[in-house]
Amino acid sequence: MKYEEKIKIELEFWKREMMQKPSLLNKVTNSVQKKINSYIPKKVHQAITTAMKGMVKTVLYGSTYTTTAMPPKEMSMIHREALILQKIDNYCKTGAAEGGITGAGGFLMSMADFPILIGIKLKMLFEIAALYGFDVKDFRERLYILYIFQLAFSSKQGTTKVFLHLKDWESQRSALPEQPEDFDWLTFQQEYRDYIDLAKLAQLLPVVGAAVGAVANYQLIKKLGKTAMQAYRLRLLDKPALPA
């Protein structure tokens, strides 16, 4: 079986997963997350909200993450994805190390972990986009990166909604605004915050915080990387060639 055929099969399974209705476990998890949110200190929520605001502004307006060189257009898909998998693994290890250090530092350092982790994730997404051949200097490509982020870290209801938006991306792309003022960052940051609260809450605890921080960061970055790969496959596999 050719590599392209193999990943097309993987993509079909992923698309079905994105369209599945919320399970009982999903509903219970959402209820638990909402309950946990009511107990988390206000300072933690404020730190995440501030980090998310900064992230959206950086992605949409800034140039911090837009300097990655694009690979040759004629590079094969198997070669591109081998490089991408290596990048994801490297970022997972970086995030795990950072999570372990901040988790061991107690409450204040664990709060500092949120913006640091977001920066690590964003850098990875920009590199993945470039390796797939997309120009991340284009505002619409940066907007796509934010939707990938949202797709990976939303509730089941939010995941399906974002997936349907990305599934029809090429037909919508020409109609996207040239300016980023209309982006709904509030819903975006709330979905992300609700998703990671359950995974990251134990990082605030003494003794176990370091181990939890390392494992949680590793898994969150890995999930984001895998989601990004499927999201770009969604755009590329039905095309005769990679973008110029």
Secondary structure, DSSP 8 states (H G I E B T S, - for coil): --HHHHHHHHHHHHHHHHH----HHHHHHHHHHHHHHHHS-HHHHHHHHHHHHHHHHHHHH--TT-------TT--HHHHHHHHHHHHHHHHHHHHHHHHHHHHT-HHHHHHHHHHHHHHHHHHHHHHHHHTT--TTSHHHHHHHHHHHHHHTS-HHHHHHHHHHHHTHHHHHTTS-SSGGG--HHHHHHHHHHHHHHHHGGGGSTTTHHHHHHHHHHHHHHHHHHHHHHHHHHHHTTSSS---
